[in-house]
Amino acid sequence: MKLNLLLTLTVLSLLSRLDAAEPATVRSPDGRVVATVELKDARLGWSVTFRGKSIVHNGLLGVETTPQNFSGSYTLLGADTTASDTTWKPVWGFLSEVRDHYNELTFKLQETAAPKRLLHIVVRAYNEGVAVRYAFPRQPALQQVTIKKLLTEFKFTGDHVIYTHRDYQYGNATIATMKNSEGAVTVALGDGTFVSLTDADRADFSVVSWSRKKDAANTLTASMHSPATGASPFRTSWQAMVVAETAGKLVENRHLIENLNPPCAIADTSWIKPGKAICQVYNCRMVTDEIKRLMDFGSAHGFDYLEIDHSWSGAETKWTPEEIANFEKNKGPFWEAHPEWRDNVKGGLMKPAKGYVPFRPHSFQGGNYVDLDIPALTAYGKSLKRPIGLCLYVRGALLKEFGGEHAIEDVFACYEKWGVAGVKPGFVPPSSQQNERAIAYMVKKAAEHKLIAVIHDAFMPYGLCRTYPNLVNVEGVAGEEAEPSIAPEIKSLHDVLLPFTRGIMGSFDYTPQIYKKSKTHCHQVAMLGVYLGRASVRAGMKQWSPGGEGGAEIEFAEKMPGLTDEIKVITDLGKHVTVARRSGAAWFVATMCDGHARTRNLPLDFLRPGTAYRASIYADTAGKLHTIHSRLAVTSKTVVPITMEPNGGHLMIIELVGQITR
């Protein structure tokens, strides 16, 4: 292999031409991740090593297209290798600056038989992992391509233990017993090394799920939800593998997913304010004066946004004549006194409902009461000493782009006129290429109208927030309101493993309810620090108000910023997780444990040496849900003992005091 080296500013380009008989290799900048692609005996294969040890060995590469599949017999035209080293600045999240440093291999193939179409295999190697995609360059013989199946094999060297939030396969399954899984799949390689498989840059492609390949041992493949079509040049999404020497480092390396997406497309991001949100659910009714009181509370306690959930504009869907007739027949006596329900089930989005709103067509008893002046609320929120932005729920089924009547452009233009800060689209249909395109369009239009977006329900992230950082959170996992469906013995196990499964994909809006009786106060508040994305809570105002059961641990919620500079993750996987986030000189350290009482010692060696700090500590109270508060002088040499109740947690705010005198 001959390499010609060209160095220009921050981008290093390596151009090479390979002999057709030779495999092509690309290494991560630190040399620890090595991917090799080979065309041998008409078979396309690849292998990946990490720190000299095989991870993926001789797995298949390729795609199936329709109506005319590629021949499967190729001539290797050569391979180009490029490299890039840049940085970018997120608007919110764990890191205030992200290095995007990789080497990239493009393996260029042409069909041996007519019509001799071109196919490129693109492999990127980062210090944080590796990713592969398929590209179809512009060519006369391929005006349009439909991809039916991805053939990429992640062929591991053993039947390793897997972790995935789907079906709660949390170390109790291996590749051989794994069920089909949405989202990320994390694999423990047995020597302390972990990898996590997910997709990235999906704005014009179908979502994938992960499954074991039945006719190939120890092998995982990505299955497309449905075919994806595009005019050439066209590319698949990335199939990415985050790699790390520990489970904690896996979370620290997860920004690989954003790095695989296009750079920020918003020229001015100054209006995107990182921060925390509180929701009207469990705090107050949807009444203007009550919402104002919640805004007062939020402003006084460090929150930046207030969400109004479903029903503010009427029923979540436009009821059919059949649904209306059925409701008329079966409704309870309550609705006889509230005939306004008929006006509140017409599927509106640009006018608040008035009076009572039935929750759903088969919810015959009671409903939500609405009496809102949205422009007055947005103006009030902006007038507060710490301004509060108002965010409105939008049911996806009512938007024209998802089959409804209201064009996204019209709805978002209305909200911008009202002074609304953000939208929370719910039940947005994901997965197909058409739906994923529509979701990306929705986020783009939200940015054009200076609206932040939080997408709820089934859609899962893939790094779009780098391109459109107004996308500040995504659910893509049943939030804590779905906890009743989880077996009691794994409720908190689910909490502590989410960062290592679904969390690898990107931010997630878990909306913890402050305070539930099943978990300690420390555990629930710790979610705000452990999980990536805009922190958002349900309830809290009554609990943290005078006479409520909440305590001084609200200090953690008040002070934790929406953007931090550095992250350290420490875990005994499945038992407890600690996420330490640095903002300037201060550290915010949140710990959660599973359903068992846990004790551990936490070295503070991530602090700056030779510097004195003071820690404000909130710990579980033995046998109770409440916190106990203490303060402690600490340095980088301090080891903090942590004792947690079952379903418990621990919180620390570590702030600079000054230099230690010797």
N, C-alpha and C positions, 0 to 999 in steps of 0.2 A: 504494500500500500504506500503510495506516495502522497505526501501532504504539502500543500502550499499554504503558508500562514500569512494572514492579513489582519493587522490590528488597527482598528479605527475607533477612537474614543472608548465608549463603553461596550461596543459590540465586537466580539472576536469571531471572525469567520474562517472556518477550515473547509477547504474544498478538496475533495479527493475523488479519485476514480479507481474502482476496484476491478480486479480481474474477475471474470464471471465464475471462476472456480473457488474463489475465496469467500469466506463468511465476512460480514461487515460487523464491526464492533463500535459501540459508542459508550463512553464512560462519563460518569457524573464528574463535575468539576473537582471534587475531592478524591476521585478515583475509587470510591468504595462501592458504588453501584455500577455494574457492567452489564450491558445488554448486547447480545449477539444475534444477528439475523442471518439466515442461511437458506439458499436455494440448492437443494440436493435431491437428485433423482425425482425431479418435478414436484418436490414437496417443499412448501414454505414453512420454516420453523424458526423458533426463537428460544433463547435461554437468558436467564437473569441470575447474576450472582450479587451477593452483598457481603462485603468484608471477606471476599475470597471463598464464601460458602454458597453453594448452589441453592437458589430459591425456586425458580422455574426452570425446568430442564426439558428441552426438545419439544416444546409445545407447538401446536399447529397455528399458523397464521392464514388469514384470508377472509373473503366474504362470498356470499351467494347473492347474485343479482337476478332480476327478472325483467322482461320475459326471457332474455338471452343471458345465460350465465357465462362468466369468464371460463375459458377453456381449461384452466388449471395447469396448463403447460406454458412455461414462460421462458423468455430470454432475459437475462439480467443485463440491463443497459449500463448499470453503474450505480454508484452511491455518492451522494453529496452529504457532507457533514458541516454543520454550522454551529456556532455557539453564540450565546447572548448573556450579558451580565448587566442588569439594570435594577433599579429600585423604584418602588411606587409607594404612595402614602395613602393607606386606608382612611376613611372618614370615621369609622367606628370599628370596634372589635378588640381583639387581644393585642394586636401589634400596631404601633403608629407608623412603622416603616417595614416594608417587606422586600426582601431581596429575591429577584426573579433571575436565577442563575442556572443555566442548563447548557448541555450539548445535545444537538439534534442530528439524527441520521435519517436521510430520505433514501430508501431502497427502491430503485426505479426498475420496473418490470414492463415487459411487453409480451402479449400473447404470441406464442410461436405460430399458431394458425391464424388465418384470416378471421375477423377483420383487423387483427393485430392491435387491439386496444391497449391503452396504457393504464397501469395501476401503480400507485406509489404507496409504500408502507413507510409511515413516519413514526420514529421512536425518539422520545426525549428522555434523557437521563439527568435527573436532578440529584443533589445531595439528599433530598427528601424522598426520592422514589423514582418511578419510571412510568411512562405512559405511551400507549400506541394508538394510532388512528390510521384510517385508510383514506387516500385522496385520489380523486379522478381528475386529472388535468384536462384543460380544454383541448379537444381533439375532434377531428372530422368524423371519426368512426363512433363517437359516443356523445351525441348531443344532450342526452338525458339518461340518468341512471336511477334505477329503483333498487335499493338494498333490502333484501329479504331476510338475511341472516348474517350474523357475525360469527366467524369460525375460530376466533382467538381462543387458545387454550392457556389457562394458567395452570400448568401441569407441575404440581408440587412434588417434592421428593419423598413425601410420606403422608400418611392419613392423619393430618394435624387437627387439633382442636379448633373449633370455630366459635365466633361470637356474632350474633346478629339479633337486632331487636324484633325482627319478625319471628313470631312463634316463641320468643324468649329463649332462643338457643344460646344460652349464656354459659359456655364451657361444658355443657352437658351433651354436646354433639360433636362429631368429627365430620370431615369432608364426606366420608362414606354414608353418614346418616343425616346429612344436612337436608332440610326442606328448601324448596324454592324460596328465595328471599328477595324482597324489595330492598332498595337502599344498599348501604355498605355492608360488606362481610369482612370481618376481621379474623385473621388466622394467626394462631400462636405456633411458631415454628419449633418450639421445644427447647431452644437454647437461649431463651430470653428475647429473641428477635420476634417482632410482630410486623405483619403487613395488613393493609386494609384495601379492599377492592371497591371501587366506585366509578362513576362516570363524571365527565366534565365537559364544558362547552357544548351544551345540549340545545341551544336556542333554535336550531334548525334540524333536529333529529328526534327520534323516538327514545323514550326512557328505556333503560335496560333493567332486568332483574337478573339475579345470579342463581345458578343451579349447578349441581354436580353433573358431570358427564358420565352417563351410565356405562358406556363402553370403554372408558379410559379411567384407570385408577388414579385417585388423588388429584383429580382435574376439575377445575371450575371454569364455567363459560358464562358469557353475558348473553342473555336472551332478549331480543327486541320486543317491545310491546306490540308493534305493528310495523309494516314496511315504511321506509323513508325514501322520498324521491327528490331529486334536484337536477337542475341543468348543470352541465359541466362548465367550469370547474366546481366540484362538489366534494365535501368531506364528511366523514362520520364524526360523531362525538369522540372524545378521548375515552379509552378504557384505561383507568389509572390505578396504580398500585403505590400507596404510601408505605414507606419502609422505615423502620426504626429499631434500635437496639434494645428498647424497653417500651412497655405499654405507654408510660407517661410521655416519652419522646414521640410516640406516634401522634398524640394530640398536638404536641408542639410543632410537628412537621406537617400538619394537615393543611396549611396554607398553600401547599402544592396544588390543591384543587382550584383556588382562585388564580394562581399563576398560569394555569392552563387555559384561561379565558382571555378575551381581548381586553386591552387597557380601557380605562375610564372614558366613556363617551360623553360625559357631561362637562362642559367647559367651565362652569362655575358651580362648585359644590358647597359654597359657603352657607347656603340656606339649609343644608342637611345637618341637623344638629344631633350629635350622638347623645343618648340619654335614656332614661327609664320611663316606663309608662305604668299608669294605674288604670284599671278598667271600672266602669260603672257597675258591672255585675257584682253582686253581693255587697255593694257599697251604698247605692241609692237607686231610686227610680229614675226614669228618663223624663225628668221635669227640670225646667231651666234653673229654678232657684236651688234645687238639690244638686244639680251638676255644678253650679257655681261654688257651693260649699265644698264639694269634692275637689274642685280646682284649687280652692284656698288651702285645703289639706295638702294636696300634691305639691303646690308651690312652696309651702312651709317645710316640706320634708324631702326636698331634693328630686322630685319627679319633674319630668320635662314634657310629658304627653299624657293626655287622658283619652281613653278609648270609649266610644259608645258602641255597644255591640248590637246584635241583630234586633229587629223590630222597630228601630227608630223611624224608619220610613214606611212601615207596614210589614205585612207578612213577608217571609223570606223569598217566597215564590209567588208568581201570579197564579191564583187559583183558577182551575178550570170550572166550567159550569157544573160538571159532575161533582167536583169537590165541594162547591158552594151548596149544591142541593143536598149532598150527604151531611154537610155540617148543619144545614137548616133542620134536617130531620133528627139529628142525634145530639145537638148542642144542649148543654145544661141550662138551668133557669137563669144563671148569671147573665147569659148573653141576651136574654129577652129585655133586660134593662139597659143593654149597651148595643143598640142597633148600628152604631158607627162602625162596627166590625166589617160591615159590607163594603165601606169605602176604604178600608185598610187592608184589603186582600187583592188589590188590583195590580200589584207588582211595581209600585212607584219607587224611584230612587232620588228624585230631585225635589221632594217636598216632604217635610216631616209628617208622620201620621198624627191623628188627633183622637185622643181617647184610647180605648182598649184595643189591643191587637192580639188575635189568636196566634198562638205559637206556630202550629202547623194544622193542616186540614183535619187531622184525626185527634187533635188536642181539644176535647169538647168542654173542659172545665177551666175557667179562668184564662188569664193572659197577661200581657205587659201593658202598663199604662204609659202613654206618651203625651207630653205637652212641652215642646221644645221650640226655642227661637235660635236657630243655628248661628246666624250672623251675630246675634247679641252674645252668644257664648264664645265665639272665636275672638270677638273684640275684648270681652272680659278677660279671657285667658292671656291675651297679649298685654293687657294693662297691669298684670300682677308683677310684683317685684322680681320674682323668678317666673318668667313667662311659661305658660302651659299651652302647648299646641293641641288642638282638638282633632281626633282621628275618628273616621266614620266607617262602620261595617258596610260592605257591599256584597250582596249575594251574587256569585258568579253567573248563575243561571239567568239573571235579569239583564246581563250585558249582551249586546248584539253579537259580539265576537264569539260568544259561547252559546248562541241559540236564543237569546232573549230579544227584547225590543229596544233597549237603550244603548246607543253607541257609546263606547268608552270615552271618546273625545267629548261628547256632549255632557256626560256625567262629570268628568273631571274638570271641564271648563266651569261648570256650575259650582263645584266645590272650591275651585280657586277663587271664584268671585265671592263666595261666602267667607273666604279667609281660612278655610280648613287647612290643617297641617299635613294630614295623611289619610290614607285609606287602608282598610283591612278587608281585602277580598276573601270571601269564604266559599267553600265547596266549589272551587274553580276546577273544572275537569282537566286533569293532566294527562300525561303519558304518550298520547299519539303525537306524531310530528306536527299535525295541524294545531293541536291544543298547546303544545310547547311553544310553537311560533306565536300563538295568540297571547300566551302568558308573557313572553318577552316583549311583545308589542304593548301590552298593558302596562308593564313596568316602565317602558320607554315613554309612553304617553303620560304616565304619572310624573315622571321627571320633567317633562315639558311644561307641566302645570304646577311644578314645585310642590309635589306631594310625595311624602315618604310612603312606602308600601310595606305591609306585613301580610303575607299570603298564608291563609290557614287551610287546614285539612290536608288532602292527600298529596298535593304537589311537594316534591322534594328538591332541594337546591343542588346546583352544580357549578357554582362560582359566578353566576350572573351578577352578583353584587359587586364584583370588581368593575365590570363594565357600567353598571348602573347602581352606584352605592346608595341611591335612595331606597333600594330594597334592603331594609334593615333587619328583617327577620322573616322566617318561614316556619310553619309548624312541621308538616311532613312527618309527623309522628303523633300518635294519640296523646294529647296534652294531659295535664294532671286531672282535668275534669273527667277523663275516661278511667281514672284509677279504679272505680268499682268493678271494672271488667278484668282487673289483674288479680291473680291469686294473692291472698294476704301475705304469704311467706316470701313473695318475690317483689312486692311493691317497691321497697327501698333498694333491693338488688337492681331493679330496672333503673332507678334513679342514678346509681353510681356507675352503671355500665353504659348509659346513653352517650357519654362523651367519647367512648371508644368504639361505638357502633354508628348509630345515626349521626352523631356529632362530627364524625370525620367528613361527612358530606358538606357541612356548613352550619350556619346558625339555625337554632330551633327555638320556637316560642312555646315553652312548656307551660306558661301561665299558671304558676303555683298559686293555690288559694291560701291566703294567710288568714286565719290559721285553722288547719284541720287537726282532728284529734288523733290521727294515725301516725303523725310524725312530730318530732320535737320542733320547737320554734327555730332553733339553730339550723336544723336540717333544711327547713323550707326556705329560710332566708339565704342559706348557702347556695341554693340553686341560682340565685342572681349572680353569683361570682363564678360558679363552676361552668355554667353553660354559655356558649358563644351566642352572640346576638343581642339585640336590644332587650334588656331586662324588662319583663312585664309581669305584673301581679294582678290577681283578682282578690277582692276583699282587702282588708287591712285598715281602712279608715276607722271603723268602729273598734277594732282590736287595739289599734295604736292610739286611740283617743283616750282622754282621762276616764278611768274606770274600766278600760278594756283589758283583756288578758295579755295583750302584747307588752313587750318591755323595751328596754333601752337598746336592744339589738337593732332597732330601726336606724341607729347610727351607721351601720354597715350599708343599708340601702340609701341613706342620705348622702354618704360621702363617695361611694364607689362611682367612678366616672364611666361614661359610655365608650371611651377610647383609652386604652392603656398602652404602655410602651413595650412591655416584656411579659413573658409567661413562663412559669415553671409548673410542671405537672408531676405529682408524686402519687403512686398508687400501689396498693396490694390488690391486684385486679379482682373485682367481685366482692371485696371486703370494705374498702374505703378508697376515696379519691380526694386529693388536695390539689387545688388550683391556686397558685400565687400569681397575682397580677401586679406589675409595677406601673405606677403613674408618677413620673418625675422621681422624687426620692421616696415616695410613700408606696407601701405594699398592702394589697388587699388579699387576704388569705382565707379561702373558704374550703371547708372539709365536710364531707358527708360520709355516712357509713350505711351498711345494709341493715337487715333486720335483726342483727345480733349486736350486743354490747361490744364495743371495740376500744382498745387502748393502744396508743402508739406514741413514740417520741419523734418530734419533728425538728430536725436540725434547721436552723435559720442561716445556713451557709450561703444562701442566695443574696443575703444582705451585703452591703458594701463594707469591706474590712476596715477596721480602725474607726468606725463611726458608731455613735450612740443613737439608739432609737428608743421610742416608748411605744409599747403595744397596748391597745385597748382590746381586751379579750372577752368574748362571750362564749360560755361553755354550757353544756347541758347540766341541769340540776338533777341529782340522783332521784330516780323514781317519778320524775315529773316532766312535763313538756316545756316548762319555762326555762329561761336562761339565767345564769349567774354571771355578773360582770366583775372583772378585775383589771388592774393595770400592772404592767411589768416593764422594767427597764431591760432592754435586750441589745445584743450585738450579733455579729455574724457567727460568734462562737456559742451562742445560746442554743440549747435544746429544749423545746417546749413540750412538756408532757400533755397529751391529749387523751381525755376519757370521754367516750360517747355512749349514750344510752342506745338501746335498740332503736333503729330508725332515727338515729341522732345526727348531730353535727357539731361544728365548732367554727368560730369566726374570729378573725384578728384584723385589726387595722394598725399597721406598723408605720409610725411617722418619725421623721428625723428630729433628733434633739440637737446634736452637734458632734464635733470631733472629740474622741476620747483622748484625754491627756495621759501621757505615759510617764 
